[in-house]
């Protein structure tokens, strides 16, 4: 009985020791102190950007490198794993437990894992997903945006693991980008973040895709037609003052046309609490259409004096279009 009891105790100790060894191999960082993980970023394709939802779809390649002496092995070649075999191997070794902060369900398209004889590890991941973005649309459609990809460790804080940009510059595929937004550069940085209400601090890798909007589309489809509508509305000063109702009708038609265009554009933009450049275009157009009606009303007040009435008509016909064009140019350039 005693022998059986001792055997059970020894078996339990052996199992506990094996579990502790597996735990240390899988969850304990490879070295005391901070483990540095080098991250290389490459933008393969920027598929789309949704201003309405403030998101963007992208295809990426990410490469993580770190040293783990426990994985050192004899032999002249590295151990290579691909796709499903990578997931199985990661279950039996330490890795930085990567979390993609500003996306919910990233899709891994392909991946590889290389373990070199020295214990150096290289984990390459192909990723496609929808990322959340924080867009500043004040200058829309003449805006310049920064689309961030944020990565950090899920388990290890800043005292255990640090994600650092690799020595090579992050890159992008120049011939395969979203048509409306042109990628002009990709930058990467490492920063320390602290979760709200928590004491833990994490080192976060952030890659920023710098894009500039191709504004010519909006120039011809929005700015041009709206400005033309207002300039046509300025023809009210050619209508005799006796047909004041016709003047008001022309202004009202121009106003409704601008409102319809503004309404259609609003479906593509988030409900932000500030005016974009396009919003300023419409607001200013509304104001100047109102000024057309007010100028016509001013003519009514002085219609008994024919010379003064004619002077007001000519002055309004010249000043209002020029002032409108100047204010719109200032709104675009400012």
C-alpha positions, 0 to 999 in steps of 0.5 A, a space after each residue: 500500500 505504501 509503495 503504491 502511495 509513493 508511486 502515485 506521489 512520484 507520478 504527481 510530482 513528475 506531472 507537476 514538473 512537466 506541466 511547470 516545464 511546459 508552462 515555462 516554455 510556452 508562457 514565460 518570456 525567453 529572458 529575464 527582463 524585457 524581450 524585444 520583438 522587432 516588427 516589420 510592416 508592409 502594406 500590400 493593398 489599401 482596398 477601400 476607405 469608408 468616411 461614413 464608418 471611419 474604417 479602412 480595409 487593407 491587406 498587410 504583411 507583418 514580420 515579427 522577430 525575436 530571440 529565444 535561446 530555448 529553441 536553439 537546435 543543432 543543424 545547419 538549416 532553420 526549421 520551417 513551418 507554414 499555415 496550419 502547422 504554424 498554429 500548432 507549433 506556436 502552442 508549444 513555444 513562447 510567442 508575444 501573443 499579438 493583439 490587433 487593437 483597432 480591428 475585431 476579426 482579422 483574417 490571416 491569409 497565410 503565415 510562416 514560422 522560421 526557427 533558426 539554429 541560434 534560437 532566432 525566430 521569424 514569424 511572418 503573417 499575411 493579414 486582411 481586415 477592416 481597421 477602425 480609423 480616426 479621420 479628421 475631415 475638416 479639409 474634406 475633400 482636400 484632406 490628408 489622412 493618417 490610417 493607423 494599424 495598432 499592434 500590441 501584446 495581449 499578455 505581456 506589459 511594457 516590463 516584459 515585452 516591447 514591440 519595436 519597428 525593425 531597422 528596415 523602413 515600412 513599405 507599400 505596394 505603389 501600384 495597388 492602392 485605393 483610387 480615391 486616396 493616394 498613399 504617399 508614405 508609411 511610417 512606424 513607431 513604438 509608444 507606451 500606452 496605458 489602459 484607462 482605469 488600469 495600472 498596466 502599461 503596454 508597448 504598442 507598435 503603430 504603423 501609419 499609412 499616410 494618404 492624400 485624397 484625389 480631389 479632382 472628382 469632387 471638383 468636377 462633380 460637386 464644386 463646379 455644378 454648385 458654383 454654376 448653379 449660383 452663377 445662373 441664379 445671379 441672372 435674376 438681375 436680368 429679370 424685370 423687377 415687376 416679375 419679382 415672383 419670378 426672381 424668387 422662383 429662380 432663387 428657390 430653384 437654385 436653393 433646392 438644387 443645392 440642398 439636393 446635392 448636399 443631401 446626396 453627399 451627406 450619405 458618404 460622410 460621418 455625422 461630425 460636429 464640425 464643417 468640412 470644406 464641402 459643407 462650407 461650400 453649401 452653407 455659403 451658397 445658401 447664404 448668397 442665394 438669400 442675398 440675391 433675394 435680399 438684393 431684389 427686395 432692396 430694389 423694391 424699396 427704392 423702385 420709385 427712384 429709377 436711377 437708384 434702383 438701376 444702380 442697386 441692380 447693377 451693383 448687386 449683379 457685379 458684386 455678389 458673384 465676385 464676392 461669392 467666388 472670392 469667399 469660396 476660394 478662401 474657404 478652399 484655400 483656408 
